[in-house]
Amino acid sequence: MAWKSKLLAGAAGLALAWPGLAAADPATDAKIAALQEQLELLQAQIADLKVSTGASLAALRPAAPSATAAASIAGGKPSIATSDGKFAATLHGVMQLDAAKYDQDDRLPAAVTARDLSSGANFRRARIGVDGKVFGNFDYNILFDFGGSGAEDSGRVQEMWVQYSGLKPLRFRVGAFAPPLGLEDAASTNGALFPERPAAADIARGLAGGDTRIGGGVIGNGDHWFASAIATGPLVQSLNSGATAFNAPIFDEQQGYALRVAGAPFYGLDWMVHVGANASIVAQPTDLGAAAATRYALQVRERPELRVDGARLVDTGQIDAKGARAYGLEFAAQKQNLYVQAEYFDISIDRRNPAPGASDPSFNGWYAQGSWVLTGERRKYNIGTAAFDAPGVDKPFDPSKGQWGAWELAARYSTIDLNYSENSLIAADRVRGGEQDIWTLGVNWFPNPAVKFMLDYYDVSVDRKNTAGAAIGQDYRALNLRSQVAF
């Protein structure tokens, strides 16, 4: 910028010389006038330089961001968010490894097909995903799962949805997600009391809801209430495409509704009571096409609350149906570190073109479970889902400090009856799905909020007949160890 310095020096010199020039004789007037003209010209050029230089610096200077972004790890979850909270992304993952040993009787009835349940290990859940928000009021969740029942899966979309949360207390969601259909269904599997949901709760959720279900609707909650209404469609296909266990080839997809109201109307400083009701409605079953053995088939079946072996020991078989319903009642109570929970479900199916003498079948089931946290922590109640989660860990595992994490004892009894007119003289009216009763005792250890170990003992009793009337039920015992990390 040497030329700029010269212009400034010249202007300064003219300013200093001006008094002496003003005192000279009149012969120099012409020279003074010329110098004054040059001075004014230099001043104008300097002013232009200031303007142009300032514009150039402004163009080169980067625009200041409206909000800064910061990365953090809270509770083991890596996340990044802007300081104004309008944008956020959190990475989350789940690993659940089950290792089970089945103890069956050697002398089983000849008609029993599940004669050798497979002891071993498998990843029940192996999930990775990201959730967060964009532009303040839009939330999203993207989650993939590679775990499975009996064997790992090649991968599927577990959840993929977007939600608008700008109209408090309501949230409007659309995509693939499991609509809340009961107390146990709404609870996170990461903090569940046992490795699997009770059979009755899992059957009810599977009619119009369940994992990978596509739907859309509204969810809302206040300080002590929760409500949701979701219209549901088909299940998401596995990532390997084609005909899969998650979604067979279809012509018209299933249409249904999932409804729930719940909350904690009674509570005190160290106690609370939860009550609720829910409904799972299939308005239009899946149309499998004219070539299918049962074109509009609904099938109610369930595994015995442990999925290292994938066998289903109670199963109604395919029922030609025009609709189905499941109604549920919820109850839970907590007093300090003592917790109890129970649900009842009534399930009914409307037959399509029933044979003479055949009526609409109905089934029912219930469970009761409870826990006692030996180390004094309490299970957390989340009104955003109206469900209970894992207890806090006041003293994370650290032997050097004499800290051993949180320990919990748990017990459950569950029963499901999938028989309907099983001894009727009209074959078309009979449904021999079987009765299943399970006692489960468990110990849960939470070394820290991200890691969990579960040891559970099962006593299973299945009473069932096949279509020929032969006994195909059995009693057995099982022991399962789950190792989990979830963040």
C-alpha positions as CSV (number, residue, x, y, z in Angstrom):
1,M,0.0,0.0,0.0
2,A,3.0,2.4,-0.8
3,W,0.9,4.6,-3.1
4,K,-1.6,5.2,-0.3
5,S,1.2,6.3,2.1
6,K,2.5,8.7,-0.6
7,L,-1.0,10.3,-1.0
8,L,-1.3,10.8,2.7
9,A,2.2,12.3,3.0
10,G,1.5,14.7,0.1
11,A,-1.8,15.8,1.7
12,A,-0.1,16.4,5.0
13,G,2.7,18.4,3.3
14,L,0.2,20.6,1.6
15,A,-1.6,21.3,4.8
16,L,1.6,22.3,6.6
17,A,2.7,24.6,3.7
18,W,-0.6,26.3,3.3
19,P,-0.2,29.2,5.9
20,G,3.1,30.2,4.4
21,L,1.7,30.1,0.9
22,A,-1.2,32.2,1.9
23,A,1.2,35.0,3.1
24,A,3.1,35.3,-0.3
25,D,2.6,38.2,-2.7
26,P,-0.3,38.2,-5.2
27,A,2.0,36.8,-8.0
28,T,1.6,33.4,-6.5
29,D,-2.2,33.3,-6.4
30,A,-2.4,31.2,-9.5
31,K,0.0,28.7,-8.0
32,I,-2.0,28.6,-4.7
33,A,-5.2,28.0,-6.5
34,A,-3.7,25.1,-8.4
35,L,-2.3,23.6,-5.2
36,Q,-5.7,24.0,-3.5
37,E,-7.4,22.1,-6.4
38,Q,-4.8,19.3,-6.0
39,L,-5.5,19.1,-2.2
40,E,-9.2,18.7,-2.7
41,L,-8.6,16.1,-5.3
42,L,-6.3,14.1,-2.9
43,Q,-8.9,14.3,-0.1
44,A,-11.5,12.9,-2.4
45,Q,-9.2,10.1,-3.4
46,I,-8.5,9.3,0.2
47,A,-12.2,9.1,1.0
48,D,-12.8,6.8,-2.0
49,L,-9.9,4.6,-0.7
50,K,-11.5,4.3,2.7
51,V,-14.8,3.2,1.3
52,S,-13.3,0.6,-1.2
53,T,-10.9,-0.8,1.4
54,G,-13.7,-1.3,4.0
55,A,-15.8,-3.1,1.4
56,S,-13.0,-5.4,0.4
57,L,-12.3,-6.4,4.1
58,A,-16.0,-7.1,4.7
59,A,-16.1,-9.3,1.6
60,L,-13.0,-11.3,2.8
61,R,-14.2,-11.6,6.4
62,P,-16.3,-14.8,7.0
63,A,-19.8,-14.4,8.2
64,A,-20.3,-15.1,11.9
65,P,-22.4,-18.2,12.6
66,S,-25.8,-17.7,14.1
67,A,-25.0,-20.4,16.7
68,T,-22.0,-22.5,17.6
69,A,-22.0,-26.3,17.7
70,A,-20.5,-28.4,20.4
71,A,-19.9,-32.2,20.8
72,S,-20.4,-34.1,24.0
73,I,-20.9,-37.6,25.5
74,A,-23.7,-37.8,28.1
75,G,-24.6,-41.2,29.5
76,G,-22.3,-42.8,26.9
77,K,-24.1,-41.2,24.0
78,P,-22.0,-39.2,21.6
79,S,-23.9,-36.2,20.4
80,I,-23.5,-32.8,18.7
81,A,-25.8,-29.9,19.0
82,T,-25.9,-26.2,18.3
83,S,-25.9,-23.7,21.2
84,D,-29.4,-22.6,20.4
85,G,-30.7,-26.2,20.5
86,K,-32.3,-26.0,17.1
87,F,-30.1,-28.7,15.6
88,A,-28.9,-31.9,17.3
89,A,-27.7,-35.4,16.4
90,T,-27.1,-38.3,18.8
91,L,-25.5,-41.7,18.0
92,H,-27.0,-44.6,19.8
93,G,-26.5,-48.4,19.8
94,V,-27.7,-51.5,21.6
95,M,-26.0,-54.9,21.9
96,Q,-27.9,-57.7,23.7
97,L,-26.3,-61.1,23.7
98,D,-28.3,-64.1,25.1
99,A,-26.8,-67.4,26.1
100,A,-29.4,-70.0,27.2
101,K,-29.6,-73.6,28.3
102,Y,-32.9,-75.6,27.9
103,D,-33.8,-78.5,30.1
104,Q,-36.5,-80.7,28.5
105,D,-38.0,-84.0,29.6
106,D,-36.6,-87.1,27.8
107,R,-40.0,-88.8,27.4
108,L,-42.1,-86.4,25.5
109,P,-45.4,-87.4,23.8
110,A,-44.8,-88.8,20.3
111,A,-46.7,-86.0,18.6
112,V,-44.5,-83.2,20.0
113,T,-42.5,-81.5,17.3
114,A,-40.3,-79.2,19.4
115,R,-38.5,-82.1,20.9
116,D,-35.0,-80.4,21.1
117,L,-35.0,-76.7,21.8
118,S,-31.7,-75.4,20.8
119,S,-29.4,-74.3,23.6
120,G,-26.8,-71.7,22.6
121,A,-26.3,-68.0,22.1
122,N,-27.4,-65.3,19.7
123,F,-27.5,-61.5,19.5
124,R,-31.1,-60.7,20.3
125,R,-30.7,-57.1,19.4
126,A,-27.8,-55.5,17.5
127,R,-28.9,-51.9,16.8
128,I,-27.2,-48.8,15.6
129,G,-28.8,-45.5,14.7
130,V,-29.0,-41.7,15.1
131,D,-31.7,-39.5,16.5
132,G,-32.0,-35.7,16.9
133,K,-33.8,-32.6,15.7
134,V,-33.6,-30.1,12.8
135,F,-34.9,-26.5,12.8
136,G,-36.0,-26.7,16.4
137,N,-39.4,-28.4,16.2
138,F,-38.7,-31.4,14.0
139,D,-37.4,-34.6,15.6
140,Y,-36.2,-37.7,13.8
141,N,-35.0,-41.2,14.5
142,I,-33.2,-43.7,12.2
143,L,-32.4,-47.1,13.7
144,F,-31.3,-50.4,12.1
145,D,-31.3,-53.8,13.8
146,F,-29.2,-56.9,12.9
147,G,-30.3,-59.1,15.8
148,G,-33.0,-61.7,15.8
149,S,-34.9,-64.6,17.4
150,G,-33.0,-67.8,17.2
151,A,-30.6,-66.4,14.7
152,E,-29.3,-62.9,13.7
153,D,-30.9,-61.1,10.9
154,S,-29.3,-59.7,7.8
155,G,-30.6,-56.3,8.8
156,R,-33.8,-54.3,8.8
157,V,-35.2,-50.9,9.4
158,Q,-36.2,-50.9,13.1
159,E,-37.3,-47.3,13.2
160,M,-37.3,-44.5,10.7
161,W,-39.6,-41.6,11.5
162,V,-40.0,-37.8,11.6
163,Q,-42.0,-35.9,14.2
164,Y,-43.3,-32.3,14.6
165,S,-43.2,-31.2,18.2
166,G,-44.1,-27.5,17.8
167,L,-47.6,-27.7,19.1
168,K,-47.2,-28.6,22.8
169,P,-48.2,-30.9,24.3
170,L,-48.9,-32.9,21.1
171,R,-46.3,-34.6,18.8
172,F,-47.2,-35.6,15.2
173,R,-45.2,-38.6,14.0
174,V,-45.1,-40.5,10.7
175,G,-42.8,-43.3,9.5
176,A,-41.8,-46.7,10.9
177,F,-42.0,-47.2,14.6
178,A,-43.7,-49.3,17.3
179,P,-46.9,-47.5,18.4
180,P,-47.4,-47.6,22.2
181,L,-49.8,-50.5,23.0
182,G,-49.6,-51.1,26.7
183,L,-47.4,-50.5,29.7
184,E,-44.8,-53.2,28.8
185,D,-44.9,-52.3,25.1
186,A,-44.1,-48.6,25.7
187,A,-41.2,-49.4,28.0
188,S,-37.7,-49.5,26.5
189,T,-36.3,-53.0,26.0
190,N,-33.0,-51.6,27.3
191,G,-34.4,-51.2,30.8
192,A,-36.9,-54.0,30.8
193,L,-37.3,-56.1,33.9
194,F,-36.9,-59.4,31.9
195,P,-35.3,-60.3,28.5
196,E,-38.7,-60.5,26.7
197,R,-42.1,-59.1,27.1
198,P,-44.9,-61.3,28.6
199,A,-46.6,-63.4,26.0
200,A,-50.0,-61.7,26.3
201,A,-48.5,-58.2,25.9
202,D,-46.4,-59.3,22.9
203,I,-49.3,-60.9,21.1
204,A,-51.6,-57.9,21.6
205,R,-49.0,-55.4,20.3
206,G,-48.4,-57.5,17.2
207,L,-51.9,-57.3,15.8
208,A,-51.9,-53.6,14.7
209,G,-48.5,-52.5,16.1
210,G,-45.2,-54.1,16.9
211,D,-41.7,-53.5,15.7
212,T,-41.1,-52.1,12.2
213,R,-44.7,-51.0,11.8
214,I,-45.4,-48.2,9.4
215,G,-47.9,-45.6,10.7
216,G,-48.7,-42.1,11.5
217,G,-50.6,-40.2,14.2
218,V,-50.5,-38.1,17.3
219,I,-48.9,-38.6,20.7
220,G,-49.3,-36.2,23.7
221,N,-48.6,-36.0,27.4
222,G,-48.8,-33.6,30.3
223,D,-47.2,-33.9,33.8
224,H,-49.4,-36.9,34.7
225,W,-51.2,-38.1,31.6
226,F,-50.4,-39.7,28.3
227,A,-52.5,-40.4,25.1
228,S,-51.8,-41.6,21.6
229,A,-53.8,-42.4,18.5
230,I,-51.9,-44.0,15.6
231,A,-53.2,-45.3,12.2
232,T,-51.0,-48.3,11.2
233,G,-50.2,-50.1,8.0
234,P,-47.8,-52.9,7.0
235,L,-44.5,-54.0,8.5
236,V,-41.2,-52.9,7.0
237,Q,-39.5,-55.5,4.8
238,S,-36.1,-56.8,5.8
239,L,-33.2,-55.1,4.0
240,N,-32.5,-58.2,1.9
241,S,-35.9,-57.6,0.3
242,G,-38.2,-60.2,-1.2
243,A,-40.6,-62.3,0.7
244,T,-39.5,-62.2,4.4
245,A,-40.8,-63.1,7.8
246,F,-41.4,-59.4,8.3
247,N,-43.6,-58.8,5.2
248,A,-44.8,-61.5,2.8
249,P,-45.8,-60.6,-0.8
250,I,-49.2,-58.8,-0.6
251,F,-51.8,-57.2,-2.7
252,D,-53.5,-55.0,-0.2
253,E,-51.7,-54.0,3.0
254,Q,-53.1,-54.3,6.5
255,Q,-54.9,-51.3,8.0
256,G,-55.3,-50.8,11.7
257,Y,-55.3,-48.5,14.7
258,A,-53.4,-48.3,17.9
259,L,-54.9,-46.3,20.8
260,R,-53.7,-45.7,24.3
261,V,-54.6,-43.5,27.3
262,A,-52.5,-43.8,30.6
263,G,-51.0,-41.8,33.3
264,A,-50.1,-41.5,37.0
265,P,-53.1,-39.9,38.7
266,F,-52.1,-40.9,42.2
267,Y,-48.7,-40.0,43.6
268,G,-46.7,-38.8,46.5
269,L,-43.2,-38.0,47.5
270,D,-41.9,-41.6,47.3
271,W,-44.8,-43.5,45.7
272,M,-47.0,-43.5,42.6
273,V,-49.8,-45.5,40.9
274,H,-50.1,-45.9,37.1
275,V,-53.3,-46.9,35.3
276,G,-54.1,-47.1,31.6
277,A,-56.1,-48.7,28.8
278,N,-55.2,-49.6,25.2
279,A,-56.7,-51.0,22.0
280,S,-55.1,-52.7,19.0
281,I,-57.6,-52.9,16.1
282,V,-57.1,-54.6,12.7
283,A,-59.7,-53.0,10.4
284,Q,-58.4,-54.7,7.2
285,P,-56.1,-57.8,7.3
286,T,-53.4,-58.2,4.7
287,D,-54.6,-59.6,1.4
288,L,-52.2,-62.4,0.4
289,G,-53.8,-62.9,-3.0
290,A,-56.1,-65.5,-4.5
291,A,-53.3,-68.1,-4.7
292,A,-52.8,-68.1,-0.9
293,A,-54.2,-71.0,1.1
294,T,-55.9,-68.4,3.4
295,R,-56.2,-65.1,1.6
296,Y,-57.0,-62.9,4.6
297,A,-55.1,-64.8,7.3
298,L,-54.6,-63.7,10.9
299,Q,-52.4,-65.9,13.0
300,V,-51.9,-65.6,16.8
301,R,-48.7,-67.2,18.1
302,E,-45.9,-66.6,20.5
303,R,-42.5,-67.8,21.7
304,P,-42.1,-68.7,25.4
305,E,-40.5,-65.4,26.5
306,L,-37.0,-66.5,25.5
307,R,-35.7,-66.4,21.9
308,V,-32.4,-68.2,21.8
309,D,-34.6,-70.9,20.2
310,G,-37.1,-69.5,17.8
311,A,-39.9,-72.2,18.3
312,R,-43.4,-71.0,18.9
313,L,-45.1,-73.5,21.3
314,V,-48.6,-71.8,21.2
315,D,-50.1,-71.1,17.8
316,T,-53.7,-70.7,16.6
317,G,-52.7,-71.4,13.0
318,Q,-54.1,-69.2,10.2
319,I,-57.6,-67.9,10.6
320,D,-59.5,-66.5,7.7
321,A,-60.5,-63.1,9.1
322,K,-62.1,-59.8,8.3
323,G,-60.8,-58.0,11.4
324,A,-59.4,-58.4,14.9
325,R,-59.2,-56.5,18.2
326,A,-57.2,-56.6,21.4
327,Y,-58.2,-54.6,24.5
328,G,-55.8,-54.1,27.4
329,L,-55.9,-52.8,30.9
330,E,-52.7,-51.5,32.7
331,F,-51.7,-51.2,36.4
332,A,-48.5,-50.4,38.2
333,A,-47.5,-49.1,41.6
334,Q,-44.2,-48.1,43.1
335,K,-43.2,-47.4,46.7
336,Q,-39.6,-46.3,47.0
337,N,-37.5,-49.2,45.6
338,L,-40.4,-51.7,45.4
339,Y,-42.3,-52.0,42.1
340,V,-45.2,-54.1,40.8
341,Q,-46.9,-54.2,37.4
342,A,-49.8,-56.1,35.7
343,E,-51.7,-56.1,32.5
344,Y,-54.7,-58.0,31.1
345,F,-55.6,-58.5,27.4
346,D,-58.7,-59.7,25.7
347,I,-58.2,-60.7,22.0
348,S,-61.0,-61.5,19.5
349,I,-61.0,-62.3,15.7
350,D,-63.9,-61.8,13.3
351,R,-64.1,-64.7,10.9
352,R,-64.6,-64.1,7.2
353,N,-67.2,-66.3,5.6
354,P,-67.3,-68.8,8.5
355,A,-68.4,-72.4,8.0
356,P,-71.7,-73.5,9.4
357,G,-71.5,-73.7,13.2
358,A,-68.2,-71.7,13.4
359,S,-68.2,-68.7,15.7
360,D,-65.8,-65.8,16.2
361,P,-62.9,-67.0,18.4
362,S,-61.6,-65.0,21.4
363,F,-58.5,-65.4,23.6
364,N,-57.1,-63.9,26.7
365,G,-54.0,-63.5,28.8
366,W,-52.4,-61.6,31.6
367,Y,-49.3,-61.3,33.7
368,A,-48.0,-59.8,37.0
369,Q,-44.4,-58.9,37.7
370,G,-42.4,-57.0,40.3
371,S,-39.0,-56.1,41.4
372,W,-37.0,-55.0,44.5
373,V,-33.9,-52.9,43.9
374,L,-31.5,-54.2,46.6
375,T,-29.2,-51.2,46.5
376,G,-32.1,-48.7,47.1
377,E,-32.5,-47.0,43.7
378,R,-35.9,-46.7,42.1
379,R,-37.1,-47.5,38.6
380,K,-37.6,-44.3,36.6
381,Y,-41.1,-43.3,35.4
382,N,-41.1,-41.5,32.0
383,I,-44.4,-39.7,31.4
384,G,-43.3,-39.1,27.8
385,T,-44.0,-42.8,27.3
386,A,-46.1,-43.5,30.4
387,A,-43.8,-46.4,31.2
388,F,-41.1,-47.4,33.6
389,D,-37.4,-47.6,32.8
390,A,-34.3,-49.0,34.4
391,P,-33.3,-47.8,37.9
392,G,-30.7,-45.2,38.3
393,V,-27.2,-46.2,39.3
394,D,-26.2,-44.2,42.4
395,K,-22.8,-45.8,42.8
396,P,-21.3,-47.1,39.4
397,F,-19.2,-50.2,39.6
398,D,-15.7,-49.3,41.0
399,P,-14.2,-51.9,43.4
400,S,-11.4,-49.5,44.4
401,K,-14.1,-47.3,46.0
402,G,-16.3,-50.2,47.3
403,Q,-19.0,-49.5,44.7
404,W,-20.9,-52.3,43.0
405,G,-23.6,-50.7,40.9
406,A,-27.3,-51.3,41.2
407,W,-28.8,-54.8,41.9
408,E,-32.4,-55.9,41.4
409,L,-34.4,-59.0,42.1
410,A,-37.4,-59.7,39.8
411,A,-40.2,-62.2,39.5
412,R,-43.0,-62.7,37.0
413,Y,-46.0,-65.0,36.3
414,S,-47.6,-64.9,32.8
415,T,-50.3,-66.9,31.1
416,I,-51.9,-67.0,27.7
417,D,-54.8,-69.1,26.5
418,L,-55.1,-69.5,22.7
419,N,-57.7,-72.2,22.8
420,Y,-61.3,-71.6,21.7
421,S,-64.0,-74.3,21.7
422,E,-61.1,-76.7,21.5
423,N,-63.4,-79.7,22.3
424,S,-66.3,-78.6,20.1
425,L,-67.8,-81.3,17.9
426,I,-67.7,-78.8,15.0
427,A,-64.2,-78.9,13.6
428,A,-64.5,-75.6,11.9
429,D,-65.2,-73.9,15.3
430,R,-62.2,-75.3,17.1
431,V,-59.0,-73.4,17.7
432,R,-56.3,-75.4,19.4
433,G,-53.6,-72.8,20.0
434,G,-52.7,-74.0,23.5
435,E,-52.3,-72.7,27.0
436,Q,-48.9,-71.4,28.2
437,D,-47.9,-70.6,31.8
438,I,-44.5,-69.3,32.7
439,W,-42.8,-68.5,36.0
440,T,-39.7,-66.4,35.8
441,L,-37.2,-65.4,38.5
442,G,-34.3,-63.0,37.7
443,V,-31.4,-61.0,39.0
444,N,-30.4,-57.8,37.2
445,W,-27.1,-56.1,37.7
446,F,-26.4,-52.5,36.4
447,P,-22.7,-51.8,36.8
448,N,-23.4,-48.4,35.3
449,P,-26.2,-46.7,33.2
450,A,-24.9,-48.2,29.9
451,V,-24.1,-51.8,30.9
452,K,-26.5,-54.5,32.2
453,F,-26.4,-58.2,33.0
454,M,-29.5,-60.4,33.5
455,L,-29.7,-63.9,34.8
456,D,-33.1,-65.5,34.5
457,Y,-34.6,-68.9,35.4
458,Y,-37.8,-70.0,33.5
459,D,-40.3,-72.7,34.4
460,V,-42.5,-73.2,31.3
461,S,-45.7,-75.3,31.0
462,V,-47.5,-75.7,27.7
463,D,-50.8,-77.6,27.4
464,R,-51.9,-78.1,23.7
465,K,-53.5,-80.5,21.3
466,N,-53.0,-80.8,17.6
467,T,-55.9,-81.0,15.1
468,A,-56.1,-84.8,15.6
469,G,-56.5,-84.3,19.4
470,A,-53.0,-85.6,20.3
471,A,-51.1,-83.9,23.1
472,I,-48.2,-81.8,21.8
473,G,-47.5,-79.7,24.9
474,Q,-44.6,-80.0,27.3
475,D,-43.0,-78.7,30.5
476,Y,-39.4,-77.6,30.6
477,R,-37.0,-75.3,32.3
478,A,-34.4,-72.8,31.0
479,L,-31.6,-70.6,32.2
480,N,-30.6,-67.5,30.3
481,L,-27.8,-65.0,30.7
482,R,-28.0,-61.6,28.9
483,S,-25.1,-59.2,28.4
484,Q,-26.1,-55.8,27.3
485,V,-24.5,-52.5,26.4
486,A,-26.8,-49.6,25.4
487,F,-26.1,-46.0,24.8
